[in-house]
Amino acid sequence: MSLRGVRSFHPAVMLLYYVVIIIGFMLSQHPIFLMVGVGFLLCTQFLFDKGRQLKSWLGMILTLAAFILILTPIFNRRGNHILFYLFENQVMLEAVIQGIMIAFTLVGILLAFISLNQIITQDRFLYIFARISPQWALLSMLAVRFVPLLKRRLMEIEEIQKVRGFSVTKGSLKERVKNGMLFLQALLTGSLEQSIQTADSMSARGYGQQKRSHYQAFPMKKQDAYALLFILITGCLMIFGWWLEDSVLSLLPVLETTKLEQRECLFLANWALLLAFPVWAEGKEVAKWKYYLQKI
Amino acid sequence: MARSKKVLLILSFTLLLLLCCFPLVINKHYMLVSLLIMGVSFIPFMYRFSKQKLTSRELVMLAILGSIAAVSRVPFASLPSVQPTTFVIIAAALVLGPQSGFVIGVLAAIVSNLFLGQGPWTPWQMYAWGMIGLMAGLLRNTLFMKQMLGRCIYGFLIGFLFGWFMNLWFVVSMINQISWKEILLYYSASFYFDLAHAISNVVFLLLFSNAWIKIIKRFKTKYGLFE
């Protein structure tokens, strides 16, 4: 399968990109910055798969956001602007803004993780991992490989035990828990014995004889170098903006207006540029596709 | 080797303490600081294992135990918040020691997150399960852990501590000025789940820890692993 769009970039570059984005969400505590960030990430989601992946997470994200939006103003009483009274407790404007910012930060981070999971799939994740620590990566790969095998074995055990009248879905809670554990115990005993075969086969093929080499699945290309440069420059600018406190809305002691000054607009543009990277990479492909379709 | 291990342990426990106390001192950027502290206390153990020479049998055994811990959720999918992952990690650590307990805990977190999707909770989960294995392994030769009662107490406490620790990723990301009232509220929201986890740990340890320890120990002696 040939790769296109964001997925054609080197996984390490994309991982760095998402680390920078997540740091950006944590540092840029300004409603406009955060909203722009969430907007771009939503765009990215729609370009990836028309928001299908997003839908399965939507419930959790909205619950968390609502939780924060409601609770922060109730508990946070620091501020100078009273909005209204709720059960004789004052609700502060500062606290409401704070709640909005925290909610957007969290939503942004979760959205970043959703698209991270789509771009850096299991194999890519293990590839990056293998470069950092071969031993851990080998161990994780072995374990990942065992999961489907163990699930299959567990299913077999369940089928067999069902015939004997043991089940995890029927009976009292105590019986179900006990049966479930007995199945796992059978799985443990069987799998440990069988694992010796796997291990001996590994030894026979030369594990531990000499240093392992690894297959270079993802070579660095020219476009990766450009992307890396882009991420580093915009990322540094983003951190610089935070350091100057241009991308931070100060709530206390005095509430700053949410309107942006000139210099702040520059940093917002930089932040938007950083966020637009996957949108550009994916959107380019979509535009090309539409263009060629029209030509036919 | 023994001395460096002790230094390592003291170091990471101080850092863990720091992690729990820093909100009282620093009142900005909890998320960043907590991730930083966690990383620093975590990496020595990760590094130590990555430099260790293991035979293929030991490696595969660790992998099997890690993936059994991750898969063990499957038969209990119909029972909410009952999952024996923690139990499997404790049982394995009690036989194989702190290093292997740590590795199995971290591995279980990595594997289950690779299948369920990474999230901001991934590092917290790795840390929590890794430390559960490490602690159980450290205490394995004490009188406390040799008795069933001690094991059950450990399982109960760990059930709550795990839940509280896993709440942290959420709490530190959302509270800019920590107040005890808020923290209590968030933690009471998760009380039922933590209680279920703690009780299921106790039940599993009570009913099955002897059998599991026997199985793993027998296997270890039979093939002369982790000598």
Boltz contact constraints between the chains, C-beta under 6 A:
constraints:
  - contact:
      token1: [A, 26]
      token2: [B, 31]
      max_distance: 6.0
  - contact:
      token1: [A, 26]
      token2: [B, 32]
      max_distance: 6.0
  - contact:
      token1: [A, 68]
      token2: [B, 174]
      max_distance: 6.0
  - contact:
      token1: [A, 75]
      token2: [B, 182]
      max_distance: 6.0
  - contact:
      token1: [A, 102]
      token2: [B, 174]
      max_distance: 6.0
  - contact:
      token1: [A, 106]
      token2: [B, 173]
      max_distance: 6.0
  - contact:
      token1: [A, 109]
      token2: [B, 120]
      max_distance: 6.0
  - contact:
      token1: [A, 113]
      token2: [B, 119]
      max_distance: 6.0
  - contact:
      token1: [A, 117]
      token2: [B, 117]
      max_distance: 6.0
  - contact:
      token1: [A, 117]
      token2: [B, 118]
      max_distance: 6.0
  - contact:
      token1: [A, 122]
      token2: [B, 114]
      max_distance: 6.0
  - contact:
      token1: [A, 133]
      token2: [B, 50]
      max_distance: 6.0
  - contact:
      token1: [A, 135]
      token2: [B, 50]
      max_distance: 6.0
  - contact:
      token1: [A, 136]
      token2: [B, 50]
      max_distance: 6.0
  - contact:
      token1: [A, 139]
      token2: [B, 63]
      max_distance: 6.0
  - contact:
      token1: [A, 140]
      token2: [B, 110]
      max_distance: 6.0
  - contact:
      token1: [A, 142]
      token2: [B, 63]
      max_distance: 6.0
  - contact:
      token1: [A, 143]
      token2: [B, 63]
      max_distance: 6.0
  - contact:
      token1: [A, 143]
      token2: [B, 66]
      max_distance: 6.0
  - contact:
      token1: [A, 143]
      token2: [B, 67]
      max_distance: 6.0
  - contact:
      token1: [A, 143]
      token2: [B, 107]
      max_distance: 6.0
  - contact:
      token1: [A, 143]
      token2: [B, 111]
      max_distance: 6.0
  - contact:
      token1: [A, 144]
      token2: [B, 111]
      max_distance: 6.0
  - contact:
      token1: [A, 144]
      token2: [B, 114]
      max_distance: 6.0
  - contact:
      token1: [A, 146]
      token2: [B, 64]
      max_distance: 6.0
  - contact:
      token1: [A, 146]
      token2: [B, 67]
      max_distance: 6.0
  - contact:
      token1: [A, 147]
      token2: [B, 67]
      max_distance: 6.0
  - contact:
      token1: [A, 147]
      token2: [B, 71]
      max_distance: 6.0
  - contact:
      token1: [A, 150]
      token2: [B, 67]
      max_distance: 6.0
  - contact:
      token1: [A, 150]
      token2: [B, 71]
      max_distance: 6.0
  - contact:
      token1: [A, 151]
      token2: [B, 71]
      max_distance: 6.0
  - contact:
      token1: [A, 168]
      token2: [B, 75]
      max_distance: 6.0
  - contact:
      token1: [A, 169]
      token2: [B, 78]
      max_distance: 6.0
  - contact:
      token1: [A, 180]
      token2: [B, 75]
      max_distance: 6.0
  - contact:
      token1: [A, 180]
      token2: [B, 76]
      max_distance: 6.0
  - contact:
      token1: [A, 181]
      token2: [B, 208]
      max_distance: 6.0
  - contact:
      token1: [A, 183]
      token2: [B, 75]
      max_distance: 6.0
  - contact:
      token1: [A, 184]
      token2: [B, 72]
      max_distance: 6.0
  - contact:
      token1: [A, 188]
      token2: [B, 68]
      max_distance: 6.0
  - contact:
      token1: [A, 188]
      token2: [B, 215]
      max_distance: 6.0
  - contact:
      token1: [A, 189]
      token2: [B, 215]
      max_distance: 6.0
  - contact:
      token1: [A, 191]
      token2: [B, 64]
      max_distance: 6.0
  - contact:
      token1: [A, 192]
      token2: [B, 219]
      max_distance: 6.0
  - contact:
      token1: [A, 195]
      token2: [B, 60]
      max_distance: 6.0
  - contact:
      token1: [A, 195]
      token2: [B, 61]
      max_distance: 6.0
  - contact:
      token1: [A, 195]
      token2: [B, 64]
      max_distance: 6.0
  - contact:
      token1: [A, 198]
      token2: [B, 60]
      max_distance: 6.0
  - contact:
      token1: [A, 199]
      token2: [B, 56]
      max_distance: 6.0
  - contact:
      token1: [A, 199]
      token2: [B, 57]
      max_distance: 6.0
  - contact:
      token1: [A, 199]
      token2: [B, 60]
      max_distance: 6.0
  - contact:
      token1: [A, 202]
      token2: [B, 56]
      max_distance: 6.0
  - contact:
      token1: [A, 203]
      token2: [B, 56]
      max_distance: 6.0
  - contact:
      token1: [A, 207]
      token2: [B, 56]
      max_distance: 6.0
